[in-house]
Amino acid sequence: RKRRTTTNQMAERFNELRQSPEGAKWTLCVVEFNVPGAKNGGSDKGPNGHRIDSIPIANGVIAAGGACTIVKYFHDKHDEFAKQIESMDALIVRINPGQLSQGTSPGTQERFDTLMNEQLAKGKLVWSS
């Protein structure tokens, strides 16, 4: 599909994550969470398991010259996630409020919030839903 831009030119729409540019100055990720056992990962997800806005957000970062990927948070792999985001300059968190308490172990929301606060303390940017 194509959409019109403000200059009346046709812009290409990407439904999949584009390749990040080599040598990007900044590395970001869009953070998602799939509710265990929920169809598509939750009511906010499409058939591909992603929030409908995650790929366009990541592609916007890429179009602006940044590197961006989509990273899933799994409540039972917290330490692996923490290691995975170490190299990120910023995180765009796209998790619906309350989802981290659905079908997860007790304290998941608190562990995630603590990790995000630690990222802020390191000087990283964290944008949340």
N, C-alpha and C positions, 0 to 999 in steps of 0.2 A: 504494500500500500504506500501511497505517497501523500504528503500533505503540503499545503501551500505555506510558504514562508512570507514574512512581511514584505519581501521584495518581489513577491508574486512568482518566485521561482519554485520549482518542485524540489522538495527535500526527500531523500530516501529514508524510509522508516526501517529500523532494525528490530526484529523480534527476538534476536539472540544477542548474547554479549559479544561486543566487538573486541578485537585484539587491542591490548594496551600498547601505546607507543613505546618504542625502545628508548631508553635513556630519559624517561619521564622524571621530572624534578620531584614530584610528589607521588606517593603510593597510598591509595585509599582502598577501603572495602565497604561494601554494603553488607550489613549483618542481618541475617534472617533466622527464624526459628520455626520448625515444623512441629505442631502439637502431635505428640505420639498417638497414633491410632485414628487421627482425624483425616477425613477425606481431603486429599490434596495437601494435607499439612495444616489445615485450618480454613475457616470461612473467608479469610482474607487472601487466600491463595488461588491461583489459576490451576488449570490441569497440569501445568509443568512443575507445580510445587513451589513456584515463586510468587511473591506479592506482585500484583499487576504493575506496580510502579518501580520495582527493583531494577529490572533490566534497563528501562529508560533512564533512571537516575545514574546507574553505573556508566551507561553509554554517554550520558552528558558529561560526566567527569572525563571520560576518554576523549570525547570531542574537544574538550577544553585543554587537552594536552597532558592530563594526569593518567597514571596507571590505576586501574580499578578492577576489582574482582568481587564476586559474591561469595560470602563465607557463611555457612550454616553453623549455628550454635546448637550443640547437643548437650543436654543436661548431664549426661553420664560421661562426657568427654571434655569436661571443663578445662583441665590442664592442657590438653592437646590444643584446644581453641586458644587459650592464653599464649601458648608458644607460637601458634599460627599468626596471631595479630602483632607479635613483637616487632615485625618489620614494617608495620603500617604507620604512616604519618597521621592518619585520621580515620575515623570510623563513622559510617552513616548507619545508625541502628534503626531498622525497620521491623520492629517487633511490637505487636499490639499490646497495650497495657493489660496485664493479667495473664497473658499467654504462658509466661514462664512458670506459672503455678498450675498449669493444666497438664495432668498426666506425668508430672515430674517428681523427683524426690524433694522432700521438704528442704527449704532453704535455697532452692535454685535461684529465685529472683534476687535474694540478698547476695549470693555469690556472684551473680552476673553484675549487679549494681556495684559491688565492691571492686570488681575487676575494671569496670568502666571508670570509676573514680580514680583508680590507680593509673589508668591511661591519662586522664586529665592531669594528675599530679606530675606525670612525666613530660607534660607540655604538649601532649597530643590533643587534637580536636576530636570531640565526640558529639555528634549530632544525633538526637533521639527523635522518635516519632512524636 
